[in-house]
Amino acid sequence: MRSTRLAAAVLVLVAAAACAGRDTDPTPSTTTITRAAQTAEGIANAGFDAWRAGDEAGLLEIATPVAAARMFAIPGYASDGLVPKGCAADETDVLCTWGKDATGAELTIRVAPSTDGLEITDARYTSG
């Protein structure tokens, strides 16, 4: 009986040590997203992923502050069911779209050249 209690106590201590130092902060994690050697579609996808994850710092690595603010003004639930619809280029920019077939909702992210490479310069959401 005593050895069972001792084993249980050791197990609790091992589990506590394994959990020590873990970040329990519920805020979203941030990632480093760089513009170097990225395609416009890659930048748009990284921006979409950062928005969906709630990673404002990561989004600001590849987006203008105005574009990031527009994306984070869109309710998070709006990303539910959005699927990639593709990208199209105009004279200088690339527009990448995600949509919901059932509702007609669309998110369009504009990627344009900047002095630092490519960046997200605008985002628009229509609820359909």
C-alpha positions in Angstrom: 0.0 0.0 0.0 2.8 2.4 0.9 4.6 1.7 -2.3 1.4 2.4 -4.3 1.1 5.8 -2.6 4.8 6.6 -3.2 4.4 5.7 -6.9 1.3 7.9 -7.2 3.2 10.8 -5.5 6.1 10.4 -7.8 3.8 10.3 -10.8 2.1 13.6 -9.6 5.5 15.2 -9.2 6.6 14.1 -12.7 3.4 15.4 -14.2 3.8 18.7 -12.4 7.4 19.1 -13.5 6.4 18.4 -17.1 3.7 21.1 -17.0 5.9 23.7 -15.3 6.8 26.6 -17.5 4.0 25.9 -20.0 2.4 29.0 -21.3 -1.3 28.9 -20.2 -2.0 32.4 -21.6 -5.1 32.0 -23.9 -4.0 34.8 -26.2 -3.1 33.7 -29.8 0.4 32.7 -30.5 2.4 34.9 -32.9 4.4 33.7 -35.8 7.1 35.4 -37.8 6.0 35.8 -41.4 8.4 37.3 -43.8 7.9 38.8 -47.2 11.2 37.7 -48.6 10.9 35.3 -51.6 7.1 35.1 -51.2 4.6 35.0 -54.0 1.6 37.2 -53.8 -0.6 34.1 -53.3 1.7 33.0 -50.5 1.5 36.4 -48.8 -2.4 36.3 -49.1 -2.6 32.8 -47.7 -0.3 33.7 -44.8 -2.4 36.8 -44.1 -5.6 34.7 -44.2 -4.1 32.1 -41.8 -2.9 34.9 -39.4 -6.3 36.5 -39.4 -8.1 33.2 -38.8 -5.7 32.4 -36.0 -6.1 35.9 -34.4 -2.4 36.6 -34.9 -2.4 40.4 -35.3 1.4 40.7 -34.9 2.0 38.1 -37.5 -0.4 39.8 -39.9 1.3 43.1 -39.4 4.6 41.5 -40.6 3.0 41.3 -44.1 0.2 43.8 -44.2 -0.2 47.5 -43.9 -1.8 48.7 -40.6 -4.9 49.7 -42.4 -5.3 46.4 -44.1 -4.7 44.5 -40.9 -7.3 46.7 -39.1 -9.8 46.0 -41.8 -9.2 42.2 -41.5 -9.5 42.2 -37.7 -12.7 44.3 -37.9 -14.3 41.3 -39.6 -15.9 39.0 -37.0 -13.8 35.8 -36.5 -16.8 33.6 -37.1 -16.8 34.9 -40.7 -13.9 32.7 -41.5 -16.0 29.6 -40.9 -16.6 27.8 -44.1 -14.4 30.1 -46.3 -12.6 28.2 -49.0 -10.0 29.5 -51.4 -11.4 30.6 -54.7 -8.1 31.6 -56.3 -6.1 34.6 -57.2 -6.1 37.0 -60.2 -3.7 39.7 -61.1 -4.5 43.1 -62.5 -1.8 45.6 -63.7 0.1 45.8 -60.4 -1.8 43.9 -57.7 -3.0 40.4 -57.0 -6.5 39.8 -55.6 -7.0 36.5 -53.7 -10.5 35.5 -52.8 -12.1 33.1 -50.3 -15.8 32.4 -50.4 -18.7 30.4 -49.0 -20.8 28.8 -51.8 -23.8 28.4 -49.5 -24.1 32.1 -48.6 -22.1 33.9 -51.3 -19.9 35.6 -48.6 -16.5 36.5 -49.9 -13.2 37.8 -48.4 -10.8 39.4 -50.9 -7.2 40.2 -50.0 -5.2 42.6 -52.1 -1.4 42.1 -52.3 0.7 44.7 -53.9 4.4 45.5 -54.3 6.0 47.7 -51.7 9.5 48.9 -50.8 9.9 45.8 -48.6 8.6 43.3 -51.2 5.0 42.2 -51.4 2.4 43.2 -48.8 -1.3 43.0 -48.1 -2.7 46.5 -48.8 -6.4 45.9 -48.5 -9.1 43.4 -47.5 -12.8 43.4 -48.1 -15.5 41.1 -46.8 -19.0 40.9 -48.1 -21.5 38.8 -46.2 -23.4 37.7 -49.3 
